[in-house]
Amino acid sequence: MKTLSVILLGVVLCLSCKDKSGEEEASRQANLAKEKQAIIAVIENETRSFFARDYNAWKANYAQTDYAFQAWSNDDGTFDSNVGWTDINKQVGKYITDNPEPVSSHPIVERKNMIFKFYDDNVAYLTWDQFNSDKTKKNFHHSKEVRLLEKINGEWKIVCVSAFWDYRHPIPASRLPMIQKIANESRGKI
């Protein structure tokens, strides 16, 4: 009888540990989803505020550090880059203040196949495919995007922006639904 009681007690303890482990995993997954949504909000806000020419809102999305970085390709085959917040602010911040009219050169921006990698609770790396419309919304350009974000004082901030655009192969807007369908069937789950 004593042996049976010990075995039953062991089973009960194992089951209670398993339930606790499941709850912890569910809590971890919920927190991860919350962090991903917060990061996406920063990325979307940075894009929106840039095109709205809202300098203060745009600036608020960045880690204003000496290790901040931006790089992107240009349609003539060259690239631009800025290292450190002072350099980023000097070039992009100046562009915003010199061009205050809120006119988007890319009124539609579609992000697909977003992949996250968290290195700890305060550092996240992301990649995705982006489809950027022209002003008329008739064609899109595909870009591969990379972001590194750091949580500073409890808020996610962009540390690194890399954008590699394919300017030579515009995608007709009529093909965008097919691209969206493919993305929905692919690994682009958040």
C-alpha positions in Angstrom: 0.0 0.0 0.0 2.9 2.3 0.9 4.5 1.7 -2.5 1.2 2.4 -4.3 0.9 5.7 -2.4 4.4 6.7 -3.3 3.8 5.9 -7.0 0.5 7.9 -7.1 2.2 10.8 -5.4 4.9 10.7 -8.0 2.4 10.6 -10.8 0.5 13.6 -9.3 3.7 15.6 -8.9 4.8 14.8 -12.5 1.4 15.9 -13.9 1.4 19.1 -11.9 5.0 19.9 -13.2 3.8 19.2 -16.7 0.9 21.6 -16.3 3.2 24.3 -14.9 5.6 23.8 -17.8 2.8 24.2 -20.3 1.6 27.4 -18.6 5.1 28.8 -18.7 5.5 28.0 -22.4 2.1 29.6 -23.2 3.1 32.7 -21.2 6.5 32.8 -23.0 4.7 32.5 -26.4 2.2 35.2 -25.5 5.1 37.5 -24.5 7.0 36.8 -27.7 3.9 37.6 -29.8 3.6 40.9 -27.8 7.2 41.8 -28.5 6.9 41.0 -32.2 3.9 43.3 -32.5 5.7 46.1 -30.7 8.6 45.7 -33.1 6.3 45.7 -36.1 4.7 48.9 -34.8 8.1 50.6 -34.6 9.0 49.6 -38.1 5.6 50.7 -39.5 5.7 54.0 -37.5 9.2 54.8 -38.8 8.0 54.3 -42.4 4.8 56.2 -41.9 6.5 59.2 -40.1 9.2 59.4 -42.7 6.7 59.7 -45.6 4.6 62.1 -43.5 7.7 64.2 -43.0 7.1 64.1 -39.2 10.8 64.5 -38.1 10.1 64.0 -34.4 8.0 60.9 -34.8 10.6 59.5 -37.3 13.5 60.2 -34.9 11.7 58.6 -32.0 12.0 55.2 -33.6 15.8 55.1 -33.6 18.5 54.3 -31.2 20.4 57.5 -31.2 23.8 55.9 -30.7 27.2 56.0 -32.3 26.7 52.4 -33.5 23.4 53.0 -35.3 23.6 52.2 -39.0 21.7 52.6 -42.3 22.5 51.3 -45.8 20.5 51.1 -48.9 21.0 50.6 -52.6 20.1 53.3 -55.2 18.5 52.9 -58.6 21.8 53.8 -60.3 23.7 50.9 -58.8 25.4 52.9 -56.0 24.6 52.7 -52.3 24.4 55.1 -49.4 25.2 54.4 -45.8 25.3 56.3 -42.5 27.2 55.2 -39.4 26.2 56.7 -36.1 23.1 58.7 -35.2 24.9 62.0 -36.0 25.5 60.9 -39.6 22.0 59.4 -40.0 20.4 62.5 -38.6 22.6 64.8 -40.8 21.5 63.0 -44.0 18.0 61.6 -43.4 17.0 64.2 -40.9 18.1 67.0 -43.2 16.2 65.4 -46.1 13.0 65.4 -44.0 13.4 69.0 -43.0 14.4 70.1 -46.5 11.4 68.3 -48.0 8.6 69.0 -45.6 5.7 68.2 -48.1 4.2 64.8 -46.9 4.3 63.1 -50.3 5.1 59.4 -50.4 7.2 58.1 -53.2 5.9 54.7 -52.2 2.3 55.0 -51.1 1.9 51.2 -50.7 4.5 49.2 -48.7 3.8 45.4 -48.4 6.0 43.4 -46.0 6.0 39.6 -46.4 8.0 36.6 -45.1 9.0 38.4 -41.9 11.4 36.3 -39.8 12.5 37.2 -36.3 15.5 36.1 -34.3 15.7 37.2 -30.6 19.2 37.2 -29.2 17.9 38.0 -25.7 15.1 40.0 -24.2 16.6 43.3 -25.6 17.9 42.5 -29.1 16.0 41.4 -32.2 17.1 40.7 -35.7 14.5 40.7 -38.6 14.5 40.0 -42.3 11.6 40.3 -44.8 10.6 40.8 -48.4 9.2 44.2 -49.1 7.1 45.4 -52.1 7.2 49.2 -52.6 4.8 50.8 -55.0 5.7 53.7 -57.3 3.8 57.0 -56.9 1.1 55.9 -59.3 0.6 52.5 -57.6 1.0 50.8 -61.0 4.3 49.0 -60.3 6.2 47.7 -57.3 9.9 47.2 -56.6 11.0 44.3 -54.5 13.5 44.8 -51.7 15.1 42.6 -49.1 15.1 44.3 -45.8 17.1 43.8 -42.6 16.6 45.4 -39.2 18.3 45.1 -35.9 16.4 46.5 -32.9 17.4 47.1 -29.4 15.2 47.6 -26.4 16.3 50.8 -24.7 14.5 52.0 -21.6 11.8 49.4 -22.2 11.1 50.6 -25.8 12.2 48.9 -29.1 14.5 51.2 -31.2 15.9 50.7 -34.6 19.7 50.2 -34.6 20.4 49.0 -38.1 18.5 49.4 -41.4 19.7 47.6 -44.5 17.6 47.7 -47.7 18.5 46.1 -51.0 16.2 47.1 -53.8 15.7 45.5 -57.2 15.2 48.5 -59.4 15.6 46.7 -62.7 12.6 44.4 -62.4 9.4 46.3 -61.6 6.4 44.1 -60.7 3.1 45.2 -62.2 0.5 45.9 -59.5 -1.8 43.3 -61.1 0.8 40.6 -59.9 0.7 41.8 -56.3 -2.3 39.6 -55.3 -0.3 36.6 -56.6 2.7 37.7 -54.5 0.4 38.1 -51.4 -1.1 34.6 -52.0 2.4 33.1 -52.2 3.5 34.9 -49.1 0.4 33.6 -47.2 1.4 30.1 -48.1 5.1 30.5 -47.2 7.1 30.9 -44.1 6.0 34.4 -43.6 4.1 33.7 -40.4 4.6 36.0 -37.5 
